[in-house]
Amino acid sequence: MTQPGPAAAKITVDPSFTVGPVRRRTFGAFVEHLGRCVYTGIFEPGHPDADVDGFRKDVLELTRELGVSTVRYPGGNFVSGYRWEDGVGPAGRRPVRLDLAWHSTDPNTVGVDEFAKWSAKAGVEPMMAVNLGTRGLQEALDLLEYCNIDGGTALSEQRRANGAADGYGIRMWCLGNEMDGPWQIGHKDALEYGRLAADTARGMRMIDPGLELVACGSSGPTMPTFGEWERVVLSETYELVDLVSAHQYFEDFGDLQEHLTAGHRMEAFIRDLVSHIDHVKSVKKSTKQVNISFDEWNVWHMSRDESKVPTGNDWPVAPVLLEDTYTVADAVVVGDLLVTLLRNTGRVHSASLAQLVNVIAPIMTEPGGRSWKQTTFHPFALTSRHASGTVLQLAVESPLVSGGTTADIAALSAVATFDAEKGEAVVFAVNRSATDALTLDAAVAALGNVRVVEALTYANKDPYWQASADDSTSVLPSENGTARVAGGQLTAELPAVSWSMIRLAMDA
């Protein structure tokens, strides 16, 4: 008796139907003074592969390979107690401070100047956050003057004396971090924060009207104040800011199918957040469009021991914290979250994978030793490298899957990008089914005569395989030999729990 083949999922790819541009800022990351992200992460002067400034060259190389566009700094929860002045000037004179956010000690060896120098070496755009927890308007203005004014003022001349002759020209600024969270140092209610953020934005724009400012949205869609927080904060700040932050993390609690629905849940969050933003726009009768900075997102197994912070009298420097080891399934989820961000490029104008090194990160290091790529590195790097041009609106017909509390969602999650200048279209496809393969059937006749130039799939018979320093290469994205085009139809087999990229070249 013949066994039935994989279920079919159908899409239509047509360059006439667009969502918006592929935004390079979608491929941002995040460096916080948390655990080993900074110390023994990006910075380790005693490492055999450190450069003259103490930065690990292996991490710089991996950051460039990852294709990171922006890096948000210095937090995160850390920023809400941060005194930026502690991290400038001669390193030997910088004060050692307690970090209340992560119950650690920060020597302030790395600060604003070091981060700016590292960003230039990594080829990334810095995205700076100001402390609106324990500090406020004046400190934000001082930091902006120090960073961006070329010279002739007290703080700009201080920066010049510290070795940076020209201003850093930082365009993107976060007005605090997760100020709705009771865990946040200096936690505020929506009206209190909204008024402080508005005052800070007004002052910063007096220095530079062209800044791009991000107001704190809710710390996540499960916050009891989500929606109302956005309404109140934006009522105070709508005409003064450009973006509202969104933060969301996903965890595998043992139900693989539920875990694989993360992208669906992110999409629902984006849809709800857009409705809250646009409600305020409507009420204010504004012609301005505020959009989303999804500046914290990732898989984070926060209920595991890796996320337990030190306690009591233990205030270590750069402790091992949040060092999740990721599976193939986690990488498929990360790939799907990127697909979701791209699909929403009309409203999501910036995003930051949290974080870059060691802390829930695609890049891992050993102090004094090796570095390696986690499973999540691969879909991010390939999407960043090959997504360009315009995001296309796909027509999708797919079998449904259900997991945990999430019912009847499409097994196929897909997006396509189209770059007429390069003569290339790319399909990114995720099979969210934990058990069943899919046959992708894509109508691509509207692209003209196309051929497959590369087809890669990331999957494994054991979706819980993890990379390590000893073995980070046994499971890599591999050629998908089933991908082919005939008669205006692209077909490919997508294994269960898989992420795939299919690049199509358009013949002249």
N, C-alpha and C positions, 0 to 999 in steps of 0.2 A: 504494500500500500504506500503510495507517495505521500511524504510528509509535506504539509503546506510550507511555503517559503516565508521569509520575513514579511511583516506587514509593510505596506507602502506609505510613505509620507510624501506629499506633493507640494512643490512650491513653483511660483512663477517669478522669474527674474526679468524685469523690464526697466531699462534706464530712464524711461519716461516718468516713472513714479518714484519720487525722491522724498527722503525725510529731512535731510540737511547735510551739511559738510561733515566729513570725518575730522574731528577736532583733535589735534595733537595733545591737547591738555587732558583728554580722556585717559591717557597713559601715564598719569602722574603716580607718585609714590609718597612716602611719608617717613621722615626721620625724627624721632622723638628721643629725648634724654630718658630712656626707659631701658632697663636691663642692659644688654650688650649691643644695642643698636649703634650707639656712638663709640663707646670705648670698647676696643677689641672687635668692633664692627667696621665702621668706616675709618676709624682712627686708632692706630696702634704703632707709636713711634719705634718701639723695639722689635717690631716684626721684621724678618729677613727681607720681605718684599715691600717694606714701607718706603715712600719717597722722602724727599728732603723736608717736607712739611709734616711728616708723620702719618700720611694717609696710605692705607693699604692699596697698592696698585692692582692686586688681584680683584679687590672689591670694585675699584673704579672700572676695571675692564668688564666685569660682570654686569655692572650697572649700565654701561654703554650697550652691552649685548642685550640686556633686558629691554632696552628701548624706552627707558624712562624719559618723560618730557619735563615734568615739573616735580619738585620735591617740597612738601610742606614741612615747616620747621618753626619752633623747637617742640611743639606739642599741639594737640594732646593735653591730657590732664596736667602734665608737667608745667605748661605755660602759665597756668592760673596761679602759680606761686613764684614765677621766675622774675628775677631782677637782671635785666639784660646787661646792665653795666658791670656785673660781676664777671662777665665773659669777654671783656675787652682789655687791652693793655698787656703789659708784660705778664707772661704766664705764671712766673714765680710769685707774683704779687696778688694773684686773684684769690678771693676768699672761697673757702670750702663751705658749702651750704647743705642743709638738710633738704631733701626733696620729699615733701609730705605726701605727694600724690602716689608715689611708689615705695614709700618707706625706705629710701636709699640716701646715699650721700653723693653729691655732685662736686667734683673738684674744679669745675668751670675751666678746664684746660681747653675745651672746645666751646667757642661762642660764635657770635655773629660773624666776625671776620674770618674765622676758620671755615664756617659753613659756606660763606660766599666764595672763598677760595676753592673749597671742595666742589661746589656747584659748577664753577667755571671749568674745572678739570674734568668733571663728569659730563659736561655738556648739557646740563639741565637748567631749567628756569627755577629760581628760588621763589617759594611762596611763604611769606612770613606771617606768623601769628603774634598778636599783641596780648598782653596780660590784662584782662578786664575782670580778674578775680580779686587779687589783693591790690591791684593798681588800677590806673584809669587813663583819662584823657592826656594829662601832661606827660606821663611816661611813654605813651604811644607816640606823641608828637616828638619827643626827644629821640626815640628810636628811629623814626622816619627821617628826622634831620640827620642823624648820625649815618644812616644808610644811604640816603639818596641825594643830599646836597653836596655838590662837588667840592666846595670850599668857601672860606670867608666867614664862617660862623664858628662858635665855640665847639659845637659837637662835630661838625664836619672837619674842622682842623684837628680835633682829637683823633678822628679816624685816620686822617692823613698822617699824623704823627705815629699812629699804630701800623702804618705800612701800606695803606690803600690810598693812592693819590686821587683816584676818581671815585665818585659815588657808584653804588651798586645798581641803581636803576630798578629796584624791585617794584613790580607793578601790582602783584596780587597780595592782599593783606586780609587775614582772618581777624575779625573783631571778637577775639576771645575764643573759647572752646567749651562746648557742651554746658553752657551756663544754666540750663534747665535741670541738670543732674544734681541730686542731693550729695553725691560723692565729690562734686567739684569744689575745690577751694574757692571761697567767695561766691558760692551758689546764690543765684538771684531769682526772684520771680520775673515773669515776663515783662511787666511794666517797668520794673527797676532796670532790668537789662536793656530793654528797648530804648529807654531814654539815655542810658549811658552809651550804648552803641551809636545812637543818633548824634550825641554830642561829640563822640570820638570821630565819627565819620565826617562831621562838619569841619572839625579842626584839621583833620588830615587832608581834606580837600582844599583847605586854605593854603596848604603848602603845595599840593599837587592835585589839581582838579581831575587829572586823567587816571588816577588810581582805580584799580578794580577791587572793590570791597565786598567781603563775604560776611553776612550776618549769621549768627548761630541759629540754626533751626533746631528742632527736637533732636535729642540724642538717639532716637530710634522710634519706629512706628508703634512700639508697645508702651511708650511713655504715656502715663494717664493724661498728660496735658497736651499730647500731640494734636495739632490742629488749632486749639485755642492759643497755644504758645505762638504759633506762626501768625495767627490773626493779630495778636496784641503787639508782638515784636515788629511785624511789618507795618502795622498802623503807625508806628513811631518812625520807621526807617525807610519806608518803601522808596521814596524819591532820592535817598542818600546812598543806597547800596545797589550792587549789581547782581549779587548771587545770594542764595540762602543755602547753608550747609545741610547735607543729609549724611547720617551715619547709620550703618547697618552691618551686623556680623551674623554669620551662619555657623551652626555647629551640628555635627553628626552625633545624635544621641542613641544610635544603634539601629535606626530604621533607615537603611540605605535609600529606599525609594523616597522617603520624606526628605532626606538630605538633598537628593537630586532635584527637588522642586524649588531650590533656593532662588533661582532666577525668576520664577513666577512670583515669588513673594517680594523680591526687589521691584519688579515691575508694578505690582500693586501699590507699594510704598511711593514710587515715583508718581504714579497716577494720582494718588491722594494728595501728595505734596503740591503737585501742580494745581489741583483744585483749590487748595488753601491759598496759594500765592495769587491765583487769578481772582479769587473772591475779593481780596484786598484791593487788587488793581481795579476791579469793577466798582467797588464801593467808593474808591478815591477818584473814579473817572480819570484814571491816569493813562497817558499814552506810552508810558515807559513799560518795558517788559523785564521783570526780574526773573532770573533763571536759577538753576541748581548747580551747586558745587558738591558733588558726592565725594567729599574729601576724607571719608574713612569707610572702607569696605573690605571684606575678606572673609575667609573661613577662619574662625577662632574658636578653639575648643576650650572656652573659658572656665568650664566646670572642672577641668582636670588639674592635677597637681602643678603642672607647669605654670599656671596662672596665680598661684598662691604667693602673695607678697610677703617679705620679711615682717617680723613683728617684734614688739618689745624693744630691747636695747640694741637690736641688730639693725644697723644702718649701713649696709655694705655699699661699696662703689661698684657699679656695673654688675649686679648679681645676675645669675641665670634666671631669666623671667620670660614667660610667654613664649618659650622656645618650642612651639608646636612642630611636630614632625608630620609632614603631609603625605597623604595617600594619593594613588591614581584617581580615586573618586573625588577627593578634594580638588585635584587639578581640573577635573571635568567640570566641577561646580564653578571654580574660578573662571574657566573658559566661558561658561554660560553666563556668568555675571558680566563679563566683558561684552558678550553678545547683547545682553540686555541694555547695558550702557550705550552701546552703539545704536541700538534700535531707537533709543530715546535721545539721540543727539540733538533733536530740535529744542529740547529743554535742559538737558544735562550738558553744560558747557565746560565742565572741569570735573576730574575725579582723581582720587588718590588711593592707591592700594596701600593698606596699612598692615605691616610696615615694610621697609626695604631689606634690612639685614638683621638676622638672628631672632628678632621679635616678630612672631607670626609672619615670617618673611620667606620670599622665594630664594634668598641668598643666605647661606650659613657659613660661619667661620669657626675655626678653632683658635684660641689665643696662642699666638706664636706659631700656628700651624696652617693647616689646609683650609681651603674654601671650596664650596660645592653648591650645585643647583638642587633645590627641592623640586618635587614634581610640578608645583604650581608655576615654576619659572617658564616652562615650555609654552603653554597656551598664551601667556601674556606676551612673551618675546615674539612669537610668530604673528600674533594679531597686531602688535605694535609695528612690526616690520612691514607687514603686507597690506594692512587696511589703509587706504588712501582715497582721495577724491571725494565721492559722494556716497552717503548711505542710502540704499534703496529700500523702498517699502515693498515687502514681499507679500504675495498671497500664499497662505499656508493652509494645507489640509493634512491633518495628522491624526493617527490613533491617540487615544487618551490614556493617561496613567493616573493612579491615585496612590498617595502615601501618607500615612499618619493622618493629620487633620486637613491635608490638602487633597482635594478630590477633583478628578476629571480635568486635568490639564494636558496640553499637547505634549506628546512624547518628544516631538521634534522642536527644538529651539534653534532658530536660524536667523542670520542676517547676511546681507550681501553688500559689498562696496564696489563702486564703479569708478575707474579712473580713465577718462577718455584720452588724456595726454599720454599716459603710459600704455594705453591700449590693453587694459587688463580689468577683469572683474574677479572678485574673490568671494566665495561662499564659505561662511563659517557655520558649521552645523554641529549641534549637540544632540545625542540620543540620551534623553533623560530616563529611559526605561532601565530599571535595575536588572531585568531578566531577558528582554527580547531584543533581537536585532531589528533594524529598520532598513528598508530599501528607500534611498532618496531618489525621487523622480522629479527633476527640475526642468521646467520649460525655459529654455534659454535662447529661443529663436530670435527674440527681440534684440539680442546682442549682436546679431549677424553671424558670420562664420567664426566659430570659436573652437579652440582645442585645449585640452588639459595640459598644462605645463608642469604642474606639481599637485600632488594630492597626498596629504599626510593625515594620519589618524593617531590619536593618543588613547590607548586602551590597554588593558591587560586582563588575562584570565582571572587573576586575583586583583580585584579593584582596591584591595587594602595594601598592596605593595607600597613600600616607602623607600625613598632614596636615603643614602647615608654618606658619610665621608669615605667609607670603604667601597661603596657601590652606589654611584649616582647615575650610571649609564646603562644598566641592564634593561631598563624600560624607558624608551625614548619615542618621540613621535616617529612613526615609520610609514613607508610608502603604502598607500592604499591602491593596490593594483586593480581594484574593481571600478574605479572612476573612469568613465568614458563618455564621449559625446557622439551622438548619431541622430541625424534627422531633427536637429534642433532640440534634442532632449539630452540632458545630463543625468546619468544614473551612477549610483555608488552604494555600496553596502556599508552601513554604519553599525558596528557592534554595540551591544548593550553597554551602558556606562562609557560613552566615548565622546571625544571632541575631535572634530575634523576640520581641515582647511583644504579647499579645492581652488586652485588658481587657474583661471581661464584666460588665454591670450586671444585677442580678436585679430583675425587675419585682415590685412588691408584689402 
